[in-house]
Amino acid sequence: MTEPASRFREAYDAFTERGDLAPFAEMLDPDIEWVAWDGEVGCHSREEAMDVVRHALQQGAGDLMEMPQFVGSGDKFVMIPRLGELPPFFPPDAEGLFQVVEMRKDKITRIQDFVRKEGALAAAGLPANPSQ
């Protein structure tokens, strides 16, 4: 498991075992930028990003949460959350949620959401059919 994936595993375990979001919050850069699938910049700070996470959990996302899949490694990779169902505001042709995660100095500095795997892989600089 890559280093970022290991840290996500620790944060995931802290949440599922104790309801503790602090390890995930600590992974976020104070000035993180989170871009939605439609190009809208939704978050410009750790606090805003954590508000989005807490809101999703209040809407029941935690009930369906499983450890995400990771494609690639290093400072830019694709994280694929395992969702029970897609949010109703996604376009009808969405394949899922694919998040390009960028890190610097062990902090997540940017997350960009995609609704198609091919677009996320291209944005992360990964081949269309990575072996993993």
Residue pairs with C-beta under 8 A, 6 or more apart in sequence:
1 9
1 70
2 70
2 73
2 74
2 77
3 73
4 70
4 73
4 77
4 101
4 103
5 70
5 73
7 23
7 27
7 106
8 24
8 27
8 67
8 68
8 70
8 79
9 67
10 23
11 23
11 24
11 27
12 65
12 67
12 68
14 20
14 21
14 22
14 23
14 24
15 21
15 23
15 24
15 62
15 65
16 65
21 50
21 53
21 54
24 53
25 46
25 50
27 106
27 107
27 108
28 46
28 49
28 50
28 107
28 108
29 46
29 104
29 107
29 108
29 109
30 45
30 46
31 44
31 45
31 46
31 109
32 43
32 44
32 45
32 46
32 49
32 107
32 108
32 109
32 110
32 111
33 41
33 43
33 44
33 109
33 110
33 111
34 41
34 42
34 43
34 48
34 49
34 52
34 110
34 111
34 112
34 113
35 41
35 42
35 110
35 111
35 112
35 113
36 42
36 113
37 90
37 94
37 97
37 113
37 114
37 115
42 48
42 52
43 49
43 51
43 52
49 111
56 62
61 83
63 84
64 82
64 83
64 84
64 85
65 81
65 82
66 82
67 82
68 79
68 80
68 81
68 82
69 79
69 80
69 82
70 77
70 78
70 79
70 80
70 132
71 77
71 78
71 79
71 80
71 121
71 124
71 126
71 130
71 132
72 78
72 124
72 126
72 130
72 132
75 102
75 103
75 104
76 100
76 101
76 102
76 103
76 124
76 125
77 100
77 101
77 124
77 126
78 98
78 99
78 100
78 101
78 117
78 120
78 121
78 124
78 126
79 98
79 99
79 101
80 96
80 97
80 98
80 99
80 117
81 97
81 99
83 96
83 97
86 94
86 96
86 97
87 97
90 97
90 115
91 115
93 115
94 115
94 116
95 115
95 116
95 117
96 115
96 117
97 113
97 114
97 115
98 113
98 114
98 115
98 116
98 117
98 119
98 120
98 121
99 111
99 112
99 113
99 114
99 120
100 110
100 111
100 112
100 114
100 120
100 123
100 124
101 108
101 110
101 111
102 108
102 109
102 110
102 111
103 109
112 120
112 123
114 120
114 123
118 128
121 127
121 128
121 130
122 128
